């Protein structure tokens, strides 16, 4: 077994659950489809959702500074560049230049207090 195959057999830990404020966002890096990507984690209690940190409108990051995200008055995630607004259940754009598209979801699970990529 090579070192590379051993690494793939281990779950990729993205964050500890306690690093993510309940109701908040957390930016991390993950290896997704062979590429290193910026990933947004959003926590609601024990549930964590994850998306690539890429706005479907122009392919830019959503954060205004690394790990710093904007919200509208309803708590939706907003793109810092063009103001696209995303609901948090499925990452669908509900307002702005990419209305009707969605963020690319990343499957994650919470195991023993850690957020890991689901395989």
C-alpha positions, 0 to 999 in steps of 0.5 A, a space after each residue: 500500500 502506498 502512502 498516497 492510498 493510505 492518505 485516501 483511506 483516512 477521512 479528511 477532517 475539515 474542522 472540529 464542530 466547536 470551531 464553527 459558531 452555531 449559526 455561523 460560517 467557517 472557511 477551510 481548505 479541502 481536497 475535492 475531486 483532486 483539487 485543493 478548494 476553499 470550502 464554506 461550512 455552515 453550522 446549525 446545531 449538530 448539522 453542518 452543510 458545506 459548499 465550495 467557496 465559489 459564486 456561480 455568477 462569476 466564479 469568485 470567492 464569496 468571502 470579503 476577506 478570508 473566512 469573513 462572510 456577509 449576511 442579509 437581514 434574514 441571515 442568508 449568505 451573500 456574495 461580497 462581490 456582486 451581492 448574490 444571496 443564497 439560502 442555507 438549506 440547499 445553497 440556492 441563489 434566491 436574489 442577485 445575478 445568478 438567481 436560480 443557480 446554486 452553490 456546489 454542495 460538498 457532502 460532509 458528516 459530523 463524526 466524534 465532534 469533527 466535520 469530515 468529507 463524506 465518502 
